[in-house]
Each structure stands twice: as C-alpha cells, then as structure tokens.
C-alpha cells in the first residue's frame, strides 16, 4: 500500500443511489477531498449512460469511488461497508409511498440503530443523519418559519388549507451535508454542532400551487385554475382509504388520493434554517429560480410537446367539439355552452315555460342580440367592437366532415363497448357500464329540474375528472374486478377420451 493509498480519506453514503444521495456523491467527488463508498441495497451498481460517461463513472474506474452492497438490517454488511471510513452520511430510507409499517420500522428505526452500532464498531469519527421536516408536521397546524426546537406531534388531524412550502433544491441539500461534515471535523465545531438537528432550506418560502404553476408553465402545461376545497377532497380521500384497507388483502394497489396526501398539500410547511447558517456556515448555493430552471431543463423529456396524446375519454366523446367542451380544452367554448344551459334552465324551470315557448324566447333573445350587435359602430367609447361575420354561422365542408367523423367515432366507440360486453371477458368495462347506467337510472327517477341541476354539473365535472385520473380509476376498477373474480365460479370443461 503506497502513501497516497494510506492517507486516502474515505466516506460512506448510505442509500447512495437515491435521488438526493447521488448529488451528494457527486459533490464529494468534485471536491477532490474524498474517496466515496456508495452503499445501497442492490448487489451491483448499475450506471446509466450519463453517469458512465460522467464524474461517477470516471471515479469508479480510477478507484476514487467504490460500490458496497449493504442492507441496513444486516450489521455485518454495514460493518464491512463502513470499514476505514472517516464519516458516514446516512441517507437511506424506503420509498415513503410503500404502505408497509414493518418495512419502514425495520429500516428507519432498527436499520438506523444498526448504522450507529456499525459506526461505533468501525470507529467512524462522524455520522451525519438525513431526516425529513415531515416528522414535526402534525397535519393541522400551519408551520411558519419553525426552528429545530419544534416538538414531534402526537397525531395527524385534517389540515387548515394554507399552502406555504419550503422547497429545497437538491444541490442545497447536498451542500448542507458537506457543511455539517466540515463543522464537525473541527473540535470547536463538534462541540457546537454535534447531536443537533438542522433545517436546510432554500430560504425562499413560496405558495405550493404557485410553485407547481411555475413548474407546469416551464414544462409547457396549463396551470391549474379550478380550486377544490379541502372539505370536499378529504371525505373522498377517506372513502378511498377505507376502500384500500378493505381490499388491500386481495391485491389492491396503494392509492394516490389519501388523507395524508391531502393534509400535506393543504397545510403550511416553512422552516427556519438560521441555526444551520449560524452554526454550520450554510447558505443556499442555488436559488429557487435557478433550481426551477435546472429542474425543468433536466426533465425536458416530460415537456408538453413530447407528451401529446389523445385520452380515452376524448376518444369516447368523439375527439371533436363535444370533447373540447366537456373536457374544458377550450375554456371559452365551455363557458359559452354553460351560459346557454343556464339560460335554458331559467326559461324552462324558473319561468315555468314549456319547451317550445322557452326555445322561442331563447331564439328571440338571440335574434335581438344579433340585431343590436349589428347596429353598433365599430368603435364605442374607444373600445373596438368585434363584428360577427355571416361566415361564422356557416358550416364548411371540412367542419361538416369533422362533425360527421365525431358522430361516427362516438358511435363506433359505443359499438366497441357492446362487442366487448358480448364477449363477457372485460370486467372493468362491465363495471363502468353498470355504474353509468346506475347514474342514468337515478337521474331519470328525479324530476326534470333536479335531473338538470345534478346531471349537467356531473357531466362537465365527471368526464374531466375521469380524464385526469384515468389510470387511478382504471386501477381501482381493475382491483375491484379482481376481488369479484375471486368469488366467481369458473367452469372447466374437459373432453374425455373415447375408448
């Protein structure tokens, strides 16, 4: 062993193939101060093309980085991975979306105990443990500029709906770990910082949906404009959660719409990193604006122009003007139709006219509007009046062909549904049809006025909701079908040999 090898400073990053951990590994390698041992669960490391050609690939080839397969639940594997290390950055944790208490406890609690024991056994000088600010979130009280003295909550309750968040760019997270290590490496710094918790943020709190809108706009998507109250979503989330608890033993997947997700999206979560600034010398190295820009650039493959596809809902509605209206693709057209429906409702039910009388009055009002609009000058008090050309009321051959195609597409879709039902092997489709017919039967049992008031909003909201959560709804239907099929007798026919 030469002098350079003997004097090499090794550090270990557990969960080293995770998102934040990868950035820390690269930052440590760029510093030139460390040789990095990347510890993770997989038996061997698998690099993508960018990593192979980048810093990590070069470091592995040159011996500046090595991979160690280690399970946090195995002390022997951890001891082997930590051997000769000066500092351990503990960043490993299971996916939070996995609904398995035993897994989370065995890794996050027992596994962390094993990490501490392995560090003591291997005489590791410093252990830097990564946690989450979620541990101090009680699900009901908004967190504004909280410091590290905030206690852990006893339980989770429905949130209050305010949406300020502290989003932290991943490079700043990695830099916070580097600052912690540098501080702990000195005697004075260790006395000051050892054993303490530190919040690391971008120091730029922002409204959650404002952040999401900036991200969506950057990727070319339309920002959300419809606000749904927490009081509406929370009961739905509880129903979904109850459904999952009832059917998870039959293989139902963990749903995305859960009470915990609603709480996280509806409460304030901002934190003070004054202690990290004062004691660790931490300052964000990437601003929120630059972090957003880099994020958008790194996810260029997810930009809107690369994701254009026709939804199943749009195909079912004929992929024409009807689809554009019901799916809110043309907001102006949708609002015009809703206004027309409101006028029809007023004439039919509020005024009590018959259908013929109501339609006659609507046509009269339309004719009066067009007449007055035609008489107006092109400019009124400095405001330009856009005139309606006669051609606006004509249907071109192209439009007529498109309408015919939309009608035929809708008809063919219905025929396709009937064919699938006749085969008797498409349970998800069968349940969707049953649900649709159930809704129609409920509406038909109501008075015309009640059916109009309930049916119209249901159509405009239902199709849009299904388009937005197609995969989730289809998954739930599929799980329900799997459950039903478990109790469906299967007949097996066999042909006996004739002797």
C-alpha positions as CSV (number, residue, x, y, z in Angstrom):
1,X,0.0,0.0,0.0
2,X,1.6,3.3,-1.1
3,X,1.5,6.6,0.9
4,X,-1.3,8.1,-1.2
5,X,-3.5,5.0,-0.6
6,X,-2.8,5.0,3.1
7,X,-3.6,8.7,3.5
8,X,-6.8,8.5,1.5
9,X,-9.9,9.8,3.3
10,X,-12.9,7.6,2.8
11,X,-16.6,8.5,3.4
12,X,-19.7,6.4,3.0
13,X,-23.1,7.4,1.6
14,X,-25.9,5.0,2.6
15,X,-28.7,4.9,0.1
16,X,-26.1,6.3,-2.3
17,X,-28.2,5.5,-5.4
18,X,-31.1,7.6,-4.1
19,X,-32.0,11.0,-5.7
20,X,-30.5,13.4,-3.1
21,X,-27.7,10.9,-2.3
22,X,-26.5,10.9,-5.9
23,X,-26.0,14.6,-5.8
24,X,-24.1,14.4,-2.5
25,X,-21.8,11.7,-4.0
26,X,-21.0,13.9,-7.0
27,X,-20.4,16.9,-4.8
28,X,-18.0,14.9,-2.6
29,X,-16.1,13.6,-5.6
30,X,-15.9,17.1,-7.2
31,X,-14.3,18.4,-4.0
32,X,-11.3,16.2,-4.5
33,X,-11.1,15.6,-0.7
34,X,-12.8,12.3,-0.5
35,X,-12.9,8.8,-1.8
36,X,-16.5,7.7,-1.7
37,X,-18.0,4.4,-0.9
38,X,-21.6,4.2,-2.3
39,X,-23.6,1.9,-0.2
40,X,-27.0,0.6,-1.3
41,X,-29.3,-2.4,-1.4
42,X,-28.6,-3.7,-4.9
43,X,-26.0,-6.4,-5.4
44,X,-24.1,-4.5,-8.0
45,X,-24.2,-0.9,-9.1
46,X,-25.9,0.0,-12.4
47,X,-25.0,3.3,-14.1
48,X,-27.0,5.0,-16.8
49,X,-25.2,6.4,-19.8
50,X,-24.7,9.9,-18.3
51,X,-23.3,8.5,-15.1
52,X,-21.0,6.1,-17.0
53,X,-19.5,9.0,-19.0
54,X,-19.6,11.4,-16.1
55,X,-17.8,12.0,-12.8
56,X,-19.1,8.9,-11.1
57,X,-18.1,6.5,-13.9
58,X,-14.6,8.0,-14.1
59,X,-14.2,7.9,-10.3
60,X,-15.1,4.2,-10.2
61,X,-12.7,3.4,-12.9
62,X,-9.9,5.3,-11.1
63,X,-10.7,3.9,-7.7
64,X,-11.9,7.2,-6.3
65,X,-15.3,5.6,-5.7
66,X,-16.4,2.1,-5.0
67,X,-19.8,0.4,-4.5
68,X,-20.8,-1.6,-1.5
69,X,-23.9,-3.7,-1.3
70,X,-25.4,-3.3,2.2
71,X,-28.8,-3.9,3.8
72,X,-29.4,-1.6,6.8
73,X,-30.9,-4.6,8.6
74,X,-27.7,-6.6,8.4
75,X,-25.0,-5.4,10.8
76,X,-22.2,-7.5,9.2
77,X,-22.8,-5.9,5.8
78,X,-22.8,-2.4,7.4
79,X,-19.6,-3.0,9.3
80,X,-17.9,-4.2,6.1
81,X,-19.2,-1.1,4.2
82,X,-18.0,1.3,6.9
83,X,-14.6,-0.2,7.4
84,X,-11.9,2.6,7.3
85,X,-14.4,5.4,6.8
86,X,-13.9,8.8,8.4
87,X,-17.5,9.9,8.0
88,X,-20.8,8.3,7.2
89,X,-23.7,10.2,5.5
90,X,-26.8,8.1,6.4
91,X,-29.4,8.9,3.6
92,X,-31.0,5.5,3.1
93,X,-34.8,5.1,3.5
94,X,-37.5,3.0,1.8
95,X,-40.0,4.7,-0.6
96,X,-42.5,6.6,1.6
97,X,-45.3,5.6,-0.8
98,X,-44.9,1.9,0.2
99,X,-47.6,1.2,2.8
100,X,-45.7,-1.3,4.9
101,X,-45.2,-0.5,8.5
102,X,-42.9,-3.4,9.2
103,X,-40.6,-2.3,6.3
104,X,-40.4,1.3,7.5
105,X,-39.8,0.4,11.1
106,X,-37.2,-2.2,10.3
107,X,-35.3,0.1,8.0
108,X,-35.8,3.6,9.5
109,X,-35.7,2.6,13.2
110,X,-33.8,-0.7,13.5
111,X,-31.7,0.0,10.5
112,X,-30.6,3.4,11.9
113,X,-29.7,1.7,15.2
114,X,-27.5,-0.8,13.2
115,X,-25.9,2.1,11.4
116,X,-25.0,3.8,14.7
117,X,-23.6,0.4,16.1
118,X,-21.6,-0.2,12.9
119,X,-20.1,3.4,13.2
120,X,-19.1,2.7,16.8
121,X,-17.6,-0.7,15.8
122,X,-15.6,0.7,12.9
123,X,-14.5,3.8,14.9
124,X,-16.2,6.2,12.4
125,X,-15.5,9.8,13.5
126,X,-18.7,11.4,12.3
127,X,-22.2,10.3,11.4
128,X,-24.5,12.7,9.6
129,X,-28.1,11.5,9.5
130,X,-30.7,12.8,7.0
131,X,-34.3,13.1,8.1
132,X,-37.4,15.0,6.9
133,X,-39.2,18.1,8.2
134,X,-42.4,16.0,7.9
135,X,-41.5,14.5,11.3
136,X,-42.6,17.7,13.0
137,X,-45.8,18.2,11.0
138,X,-49.0,17.4,12.9
139,X,-51.3,17.7,9.9
140,X,-53.4,20.5,11.3
141,X,-51.3,23.5,12.4
142,X,-49.6,25.5,9.7
143,X,-45.8,25.6,10.2
144,X,-44.4,29.1,9.7
145,X,-40.6,29.6,10.0
146,X,-40.3,26.8,12.6
147,X,-37.0,26.2,14.2
148,X,-35.4,22.9,15.4
149,X,-37.0,23.2,18.9
150,X,-40.4,22.3,17.5
151,X,-41.6,19.0,19.1
152,X,-42.7,15.9,17.3
153,X,-46.5,15.7,17.0
154,X,-48.6,13.1,18.7
155,X,-51.1,12.5,15.9
156,X,-52.3,13.7,12.5
157,X,-55.5,15.7,12.0
158,X,-57.1,17.4,9.0
159,X,-55.2,20.5,7.9
160,X,-56.3,24.1,7.6
161,X,-55.6,24.6,3.9
162,X,-52.9,27.2,3.8
163,X,-50.3,26.3,1.3
164,X,-46.8,27.9,2.0
165,X,-44.0,25.5,1.4
166,X,-40.2,25.5,1.7
167,X,-38.9,23.8,-1.4
168,X,-35.2,23.0,-1.3
169,X,-33.1,22.3,-4.4
170,X,-31.3,19.1,-4.2
171,X,-27.8,20.7,-4.6
172,X,-28.5,22.7,-1.5
173,X,-29.4,19.6,0.4
174,X,-26.1,18.0,-0.6
175,X,-24.2,21.2,0.3
176,X,-25.9,21.2,3.8
177,X,-24.3,17.8,4.4
178,X,-20.9,19.0,3.3
179,X,-21.2,22.0,5.7
180,X,-22.2,19.7,8.5
181,X,-19.2,17.5,7.9
182,X,-16.7,20.4,7.8
183,X,-18.2,21.8,11.0
184,X,-18.0,18.5,12.9
185,X,-14.4,17.9,11.7
186,X,-13.1,20.6,14.0
187,X,-13.1,20.4,17.8
188,X,-14.9,23.7,18.3
189,X,-17.4,22.9,15.6
190,X,-18.1,19.4,17.1
191,X,-18.8,21.0,20.5
192,X,-21.1,23.5,18.8
193,X,-23.0,21.2,16.4
194,X,-22.7,17.6,17.4
195,X,-26.0,15.9,18.3
196,X,-28.2,18.7,17.0
197,X,-30.8,18.8,14.2
198,X,-30.7,21.4,11.4
199,X,-33.3,22.5,8.9
200,X,-31.8,23.1,5.4
201,X,-33.9,25.1,3.0
202,X,-33.7,27.5,0.1
203,X,-34.8,30.3,2.4
204,X,-37.4,31.3,-0.1
205,X,-40.9,30.1,1.1
206,X,-43.4,30.0,-1.7
207,X,-47.1,29.1,-2.1
208,X,-47.4,25.4,-3.0
209,X,-49.6,25.9,-6.0
210,X,-47.6,28.9,-7.2
211,X,-44.5,26.7,-7.3
212,X,-46.5,24.0,-9.1
213,X,-47.8,26.5,-11.6
214,X,-44.2,27.8,-12.3
215,X,-43.1,24.2,-12.9
216,X,-46.1,23.3,-15.1
217,X,-45.7,26.5,-17.1
218,X,-42.0,25.8,-17.6
219,X,-42.8,22.3,-19.0
220,X,-45.5,23.8,-21.3
221,X,-48.6,22.7,-19.4
222,X,-51.5,24.8,-18.5
223,X,-51.5,25.8,-14.8
224,X,-54.5,24.6,-12.7
225,X,-57.3,27.1,-12.4
226,X,-60.0,25.2,-10.6
227,X,-59.7,25.2,-6.8
228,X,-61.3,22.3,-4.9
229,X,-61.8,22.9,-1.2
230,X,-60.1,20.5,1.3
231,X,-63.6,19.9,2.8
232,X,-64.6,18.3,-0.5
233,X,-61.5,16.3,-1.1
234,X,-61.0,15.0,2.4
235,X,-64.2,12.9,2.6
236,X,-63.3,11.4,-0.9
237,X,-59.8,10.6,0.4
238,X,-61.2,8.8,3.4
239,X,-63.5,6.7,1.2
240,X,-60.5,5.8,-1.0
241,X,-58.5,4.9,2.1
242,X,-61.4,2.8,3.6
243,X,-61.7,1.0,0.2
244,X,-57.9,0.3,0.2
245,X,-58.0,-1.0,3.8
246,X,-60.9,-3.3,2.9
247,X,-59.4,-4.7,-0.3
248,X,-55.6,-4.5,0.1
249,X,-55.5,-8.1,1.2
250,X,-56.9,-9.0,-2.2
251,X,-54.0,-7.2,-4.0
252,X,-55.4,-3.7,-4.4
253,X,-52.6,-1.2,-5.0
254,X,-51.9,1.7,-2.7
255,X,-54.0,4.7,-4.0
256,X,-52.6,8.2,-4.6
257,X,-55.6,10.0,-3.2
258,X,-55.2,9.6,0.6
259,X,-55.9,11.8,3.6
260,X,-52.2,12.1,4.3
261,X,-51.6,13.5,0.8
262,X,-54.4,16.0,1.2
263,X,-53.0,17.1,4.5
264,X,-49.6,17.6,3.1
265,X,-51.0,19.6,0.2
266,X,-53.2,21.8,2.3
267,X,-51.0,22.9,5.2
268,X,-48.2,25.4,5.6
269,X,-44.7,23.9,6.0
270,X,-41.9,26.6,6.2
271,X,-38.8,26.3,8.4
272,X,-36.1,28.5,9.6
273,X,-32.5,27.5,8.8
274,X,-31.0,30.2,10.9
275,X,-29.2,27.6,13.1
276,X,-27.7,26.0,10.0
277,X,-26.5,29.4,8.8
278,X,-25.0,30.4,12.2
279,X,-23.5,27.1,13.3
280,X,-22.7,25.2,10.0
281,X,-22.0,28.2,7.8
282,X,-24.7,27.1,5.4
283,X,-26.0,29.3,2.6
284,X,-28.1,28.1,-0.4
285,X,-25.8,27.8,-3.4
286,X,-28.7,27.5,-5.9
287,X,-31.6,30.0,-5.8
288,X,-35.2,28.8,-6.1
289,X,-35.4,30.4,-9.6
290,X,-32.3,28.7,-10.8
291,X,-33.3,25.5,-9.2
292,X,-36.6,25.6,-11.0
293,X,-34.8,26.3,-14.3
294,X,-32.4,23.4,-13.9
295,X,-35.3,21.1,-12.9
296,X,-37.3,22.0,-16.0
297,X,-34.2,21.5,-18.2
298,X,-33.4,18.1,-16.7
299,X,-37.0,16.9,-17.3
300,X,-37.2,18.2,-20.9
301,X,-38.5,14.7,-22.0
302,X,-41.6,15.5,-19.9
303,X,-42.4,18.7,-21.7
304,X,-45.9,19.1,-23.0
305,X,-44.9,18.9,-26.7
306,X,-43.4,15.5,-26.0
307,X,-46.5,14.2,-24.1
308,X,-49.3,14.9,-26.6
309,X,-51.6,12.0,-26.6
310,X,-55.4,11.5,-27.0
311,X,-57.1,10.4,-23.8
312,X,-59.6,7.5,-23.8
313,X,-62.2,10.0,-22.6
314,X,-61.6,12.2,-25.6
315,X,-61.9,9.3,-28.0
316,X,-65.1,8.2,-26.3
317,X,-66.6,11.7,-26.8
318,X,-65.6,11.7,-30.5
319,X,-62.4,13.8,-30.1
320,X,-64.3,16.8,-31.5
321,X,-66.1,19.9,-30.2
322,X,-68.1,17.8,-27.7
323,X,-64.8,16.5,-26.2
324,X,-63.3,20.0,-26.2
325,X,-66.4,21.4,-24.4
326,X,-66.9,18.7,-21.8
327,X,-63.1,18.3,-21.1
328,X,-62.6,22.1,-20.8
329,X,-59.9,22.1,-23.6
330,X,-61.5,25.3,-24.9
331,X,-62.5,27.3,-21.9
332,X,-64.3,30.0,-23.9
333,X,-66.4,27.4,-25.7
334,X,-67.1,25.6,-22.5
335,X,-68.2,28.7,-20.7
336,X,-70.4,29.7,-23.7
337,X,-72.2,26.3,-23.5
338,X,-72.6,26.6,-19.7
339,X,-74.1,30.1,-20.2
340,X,-76.5,28.8,-22.8
341,X,-77.5,25.9,-20.5
342,X,-78.1,28.4,-17.6
343,X,-80.4,30.4,-19.9
344,X,-82.3,27.3,-20.9
345,X,-82.7,26.3,-17.2
346,X,-84.0,29.8,-16.4
347,X,-86.5,29.7,-19.2
348,X,-87.7,26.1,-18.6
349,X,-87.8,25.8,-14.9
350,X,-87.5,29.2,-13.2
351,X,-90.1,30.9,-15.5
352,X,-92.1,27.7,-15.9
353,X,-92.4,27.9,-19.8
354,X,-93.0,24.9,-22.0
355,X,-90.1,23.6,-24.1
356,X,-91.5,25.2,-27.3
357,X,-92.1,28.6,-25.5
358,X,-88.7,28.5,-23.9
359,X,-86.9,27.8,-27.2
360,X,-88.9,30.5,-28.9
361,X,-87.9,33.1,-26.3
362,X,-84.3,32.0,-26.5
363,X,-84.3,32.4,-30.3
364,X,-86.0,35.8,-29.9
365,X,-83.3,37.0,-27.4
366,X,-80.6,35.7,-29.7
367,X,-82.1,37.5,-32.7
368,X,-82.4,40.7,-30.7
369,X,-78.8,40.4,-29.6
370,X,-77.5,39.9,-33.1
371,X,-79.7,42.8,-34.4
372,X,-78.4,45.3,-31.8
373,X,-74.8,44.0,-32.2
374,X,-75.1,44.6,-35.9
375,X,-76.2,48.2,-35.4
376,X,-73.4,49.1,-33.1
377,X,-70.5,51.1,-34.7
378,X,-67.0,49.5,-35.0
379,X,-65.8,51.7,-32.1
380,X,-67.7,52.6,-29.0
381,X,-66.0,55.0,-26.5
382,X,-62.6,53.8,-27.6
383,X,-63.5,50.1,-27.4
384,X,-63.3,48.1,-30.6
385,X,-66.4,46.0,-31.2
386,X,-65.6,42.8,-33.0
387,X,-68.3,42.2,-35.6
388,X,-69.8,38.8,-36.3
389,X,-69.3,37.8,-39.9
390,X,-72.1,35.8,-41.7
391,X,-69.5,33.1,-42.3
392,X,-69.4,32.4,-38.6
393,X,-72.9,30.9,-38.9
394,X,-71.9,28.7,-41.9
395,X,-70.6,25.2,-41.7
396,X,-67.8,24.4,-44.1
397,X,-67.4,21.1,-45.8
398,X,-64.4,20.4,-43.6
399,X,-66.3,21.2,-40.4
400,X,-69.3,19.1,-41.6
401,X,-66.9,16.2,-42.3
402,X,-65.3,16.7,-38.9
403,X,-68.7,16.6,-37.2
404,X,-69.7,13.5,-39.1
405,X,-66.4,11.9,-38.1
406,X,-67.0,12.8,-34.5
407,X,-70.5,11.3,-34.6
408,X,-69.2,8.1,-36.3
409,X,-66.3,7.9,-33.8
410,X,-68.7,8.1,-30.9
411,X,-71.0,5.5,-32.5
412,X,-68.1,3.2,-33.2
413,X,-66.9,3.5,-29.6
414,X,-70.3,2.5,-28.3
415,X,-70.4,-0.4,-30.7
416,X,-66.9,-1.4,-29.5
417,X,-68.3,-1.3,-25.9
418,X,-71.2,-3.6,-26.9
419,X,-68.8,-6.0,-28.6
420,X,-66.6,-6.2,-25.5
421,X,-69.6,-6.8,-23.3
422,X,-70.9,-9.5,-25.6
423,X,-67.6,-11.4,-25.2
424,X,-68.1,-11.4,-21.4
425,X,-64.5,-11.1,-20.5
426,X,-64.0,-7.4,-19.8
427,X,-65.0,-7.0,-16.2
428,X,-63.6,-3.4,-15.8
429,X,-65.7,-2.3,-18.8
430,X,-68.8,-4.1,-17.4
431,X,-68.5,-2.3,-14.0
432,X,-68.1,1.1,-15.8
433,X,-71.2,0.5,-17.8
434,X,-73.2,-0.7,-14.8
435,X,-72.1,2.5,-12.9
436,X,-73.0,4.7,-15.8
437,X,-76.5,3.1,-16.1
438,X,-77.0,3.4,-12.4
439,X,-76.3,7.1,-12.6
440,X,-78.7,7.4,-15.5
441,X,-81.4,5.5,-13.7
442,X,-81.0,7.7,-10.6
443,X,-81.3,10.9,-12.7
444,X,-84.3,9.5,-14.7
445,X,-86.1,8.9,-11.4
446,X,-85.8,12.5,-10.5
447,X,-87.8,15.5,-11.7
448,X,-86.7,17.2,-14.9
449,X,-85.5,20.2,-12.9
450,X,-83.5,18.1,-10.4
451,X,-82.0,16.0,-13.1
452,X,-80.9,19.1,-15.0
453,X,-79.3,20.7,-11.9
454,X,-77.5,17.5,-11.0
455,X,-76.9,15.9,-14.4
456,X,-75.3,18.9,-16.2
457,X,-72.6,19.6,-13.5
458,X,-72.0,15.9,-13.2
459,X,-71.3,15.6,-16.9
460,X,-68.9,18.6,-17.0
461,X,-67.1,17.5,-13.9
462,X,-67.3,13.7,-14.3
463,X,-65.7,13.4,-17.7
464,X,-62.9,15.9,-16.8
465,X,-62.2,14.0,-13.5
466,X,-62.1,10.7,-15.3
467,X,-59.6,12.1,-17.9
468,X,-57.4,13.5,-15.2
469,X,-57.3,10.3,-13.1
470,X,-57.8,7.7,-15.8
471,X,-55.1,5.4,-14.6
472,X,-56.1,5.6,-10.9
473,X,-59.7,5.0,-11.6
474,X,-59.0,2.1,-14.0
475,X,-56.6,0.7,-11.4
476,X,-59.4,0.8,-8.8
477,X,-61.9,-0.8,-11.1
478,X,-59.3,-3.4,-12.0
479,X,-58.7,-4.2,-8.4
480,X,-62.5,-4.4,-7.7
481,X,-62.8,-6.8,-10.7
482,X,-60.0,-9.0,-9.3
483,X,-61.9,-9.1,-6.0
484,X,-65.2,-10.0,-7.7
485,X,-63.5,-12.7,-9.8
486,X,-62.2,-14.4,-6.7
487,X,-65.7,-15.3,-5.8
488,X,-66.9,-16.1,-9.3
489,X,-67.2,-19.9,-10.0
490,X,-65.1,-20.9,-13.0
491,X,-66.3,-23.8,-15.1
492,X,-63.7,-26.0,-16.7
493,X,-64.7,-28.4,-19.4
494,X,-62.7,-31.4,-20.4
495,X,-63.0,-33.9,-23.2
496,X,-62.7,-37.5,-22.1
497,X,-61.1,-40.0,-24.4
498,X,-63.4,-42.4,-26.1
499,X,-62.3,-46.0,-25.6
